[in-house]
Structures are given as C-alpha cells and as structure tokens.
Amino acid sequence: MRMFIGILICSILTENFVLAKFLGICPFLGVSKKLNTAAGMSIAVTFVMVLATAVTYPLFAYLLVPNGLDYLQTLVFILVIAALVQLVEIILKKFIPPLYEALGIYLPLITTNCAVLGVTILNFTKEYTYAQSIVNSLGSGLGFMLAMILFAGVRERLDSCDCPKFLKGLPITLIAAAIVSLSFTGFSGLADRFF
Amino acid sequence: MTEVLIAVCIVAGIGLIAGIILSAASVALSVPVDPKQELIRDCLPGANCGACGYSGCDGYASALARGIAEQGLCTPGGNETAQKIAEILGTDAASVRQVTAAVKCNGSCEHTDSIFVYQGAKTCATANQLFSGGGKCSFSCIGLGDCAAVCTEDAINISDGIASVDRIKCKGCGKCVTACPKGIIELVGINSAFVSCSSKDKGAITRKNCTAGCIGCMMCVKACEFGAVSVENNLAHINSSICTGCGKCVEACKMNCISILVPCS
C-alpha cells in the first residue's frame, strides 16, 4: 500500500508528465485556454491512459516478450491504443451518450497522444507489475490534469495583463509554462524521502 | 527469416483482430442517425457561429430533428433556411427576424471626452474595471475592441473611439453582445429605429458629458404613433418588433441620437 501511494505521489508531483517529463505538450498548450476545456481534455487523457495500460501490459508481457519482439513495442502500442480509443468511442456513443458528449472532440484527439504512449512504455522501463502500472497510469493522468488546470488558471490571468507586444500570445505562454515547470522541480526527492 | 515472419504475423494479426472488432462494433453498436438530421444539417449555413445557442450547426440540426429545438433560430441562414427546415420537418415555417448588432453609444471623440489617459491592457474588460474605462460618461463605449475581437465576420470596426458595426457583414449572431463589458451592444431588427445611447444619467448630466446623448426628453415618445418608444431611467428605448421605421422619432430627436437601421451601413 505504501508503495502504491509512493508511485501515485511520484507520478503526480515529482515526475509530472507535462512539467517534468515534457510529454503531452501539444494538448498542454493547445487546450489550456479555458478551464472547462482543460478539465475535459485531462479527464479524457486519464481515462485513456488507464485503459491503454490495462490492455497493452498483458499484450507486451505475454505476446511480444516470449517471441523476442520487444523492439516492436512502439508500433504495436500505437496500433492497439488507436483501435482501443475508437472502440471506446463507439461504446460510449451507444451506452453513455452524456459522457460521449462531455468528452466530445478530445477523445479522438488523444489516439496518438505521446503522453498516452509514453506512460505505457515507461511502465516497462520502470519494471512495474500490472497493478503498479495501473496506479502509475492513473497518477500520470491526474498529474496531467493538475498541470492543465493550474496552467489554465495562469493563462486566464495572462489574458488580462499588459505584456510587451513581441511577447504576446505563444511566447509569453511558453515563458509562463517554463516558470510553472521550474516550480515543480521543487518536488524532486519528495517521494524518495518519504516512501 | 522465421523471425521476420513471426513479427509480421503478430503485428498483422493484431491489426486484423482490431479491425474486425472495430467493424463488428460499429455495426452492432451503431446509433441510428435520424435521416432528417442530415437533411437539416445540409440546409444550415455551416458557419458554426452558435447564434442558435447550440454547439454548432450539427448540434442545432440534431436538436431540431429530435423536436426539442425551436425553429427559426438560425439568423445567418435567414428565412430561406427556415423555409427549407420547415419543409423537411413538415411544419409551418417560422420566420426569422433579420437582426443586426448595434452599438448604443454616440460618444465619438467629437461628442465626448475622457477624464484620464488609460494605459493598461488593451481590452475593454480590463479597462472597465478602472473607473468604467475613463470616459466622461460612465455608460459610453470604451473603444478597445473586445467586440471586434470576438467577431468572426470582421464586421466591427473601431473608429473615432467607438465601435461601429458594418451591417452588410453582420450576421446577427450576438457574440459581441456578450463580449461587451458595458452591455451596450444590442441585436436590433433591420429597418427599425434605434437609440444610440445607453446613458441612464439624468438629462442635465448626460448633456454635460456628451453632445449626442439621450436626455430622456420624451419627444420621441410623443412623436411615435405606434407606441413603440418608451423612456425608462432617463433613456429612450424602441421596441423593434413594433417599430415600422417611419422615421418620425428621428425627426423629433433634438440630440440626434435616433437613427433608422437600414440594411447597409
């Protein structure tokens, strides 16, 4: 139990996907303009991350590794994740239309998101067990959500500040992202010390 | 060689299985789309402006097909679209009131002045937080263009310190109405008379602040034969669904702040 909490804290704070590992920067900059779209996107990402891990882990451990096909990891994972998201979309549309409408465009958008692929691959690099992998994916998704929601707040404030013309738009957004990322390095060592 | 074959077989196998599952799922779990919805969608202009209050043309089409949306909400499409939709749904056409956005302020540089020089962020929303933007009249247009920024049709220009609407380009979607922090933009029916002032100050104060403001003198109310004009809080307002556009109030107004909204600017 202690270890699971450690993994969770680690993946949310010290090894935050966006702010420490720099994965999933595209949605981080693209959909963080408003708080509600940022929340919608991160819920979809968390959902797909957990689901993708649940499916790709047994596939890799019981199909690819015994056949000596570790090198096909990236290829197979992209294929499986893309198909999986499509399937989830069809199922949601049929059985849970409100959730389908809430996730909306974000669900198909993240089929080839590098954060989703990243979490499935990193689970093996870190040699996690199945349960640990699921917890790590959940934590990574929550970390993504934390970063998105924090940054959506920052960007809403950025809109009403008078910044020099040459920094307006993307430049000032990137500078703000760098500062937020820098502040997250303050968490490094947190998980090692307590768990 | 066998290694390559195994790799190809496994990847192709996964792809095949995924493909079969997906195509089976799309058939077995397909959600029937109302054929009416697609027909309606084809009639709509496809601007996705949101004037109807739904998330784009697809949203409105699906709501219409399910019968939960009112007809005639599509202002960009106008009566023509409403007619086509009514034919598809088999009901009487709901007429669309042709509307255009209009800025209820005459406070250009020659009519009014500012009380201080504002140097903050160049948005009306921010400027409005500081003494209502710095104009002499606290109801006046700030002129920093929050309305122009949200306009997808490029129909709003800031000239001479106030926003003006190009009525040829304006589709009447009403995005600027919500964007204006002063709330001085209104959707008004075409060919109706319109008071271009928002000042609720007493007449004497309005006159001191601006040379083209409504002072609430009631002359327009007396001139109107149809009872379309009312004065409330020292400000005249014209009900554009009653107004016939006869122009009597325009002649009566001493401050020259009533005009007829003809379709071209």
HADDOCK unambig.tbl for C-alpha pairs under 7 A between the chains (distance, minus, plus):
assign (segid A and resid 69 and name CA) (segid B and resid 7 and name CA) 6.79 0.50 0.50
assign (segid A and resid 76 and name CA) (segid B and resid 11 and name CA) 6.59 0.50 0.50
assign (segid A and resid 79 and name CA) (segid B and resid 15 and name CA) 6.99 0.50 0.50
assign (segid A and resid 83 and name CA) (segid B and resid 18 and name CA) 6.08 0.50 0.50
assign (segid A and resid 87 and name CA) (segid B and resid 22 and name CA) 6.03 0.50 0.50
assign (segid A and resid 90 and name CA) (segid B and resid 26 and name CA) 6.60 0.50 0.50
assign (segid A and resid 90 and name CA) (segid B and resid 29 and name CA) 6.95 0.50 0.50
assign (segid A and resid 91 and name CA) (segid B and resid 29 and name CA) 6.96 0.50 0.50
assign (segid A and resid 94 and name CA) (segid B and resid 29 and name CA) 6.13 0.50 0.50
assign (segid A and resid 94 and name CA) (segid B and resid 30 and name CA) 6.96 0.50 0.50
assign (segid A and resid 94 and name CA) (segid B and resid 31 and name CA) 6.02 0.50 0.50
assign (segid A and resid 160 and name CA) (segid B and resid 121 and name CA) 6.40 0.50 0.50
assign (segid A and resid 160 and name CA) (segid B and resid 126 and name CA) 6.34 0.50 0.50
assign (segid A and resid 161 and name CA) (segid B and resid 121 and name CA) 5.72 0.50 0.50
assign (segid A and resid 162 and name CA) (segid B and resid 120 and name CA) 6.15 0.50 0.50
assign (segid A and resid 162 and name CA) (segid B and resid 121 and name CA) 4.24 0.50 0.50
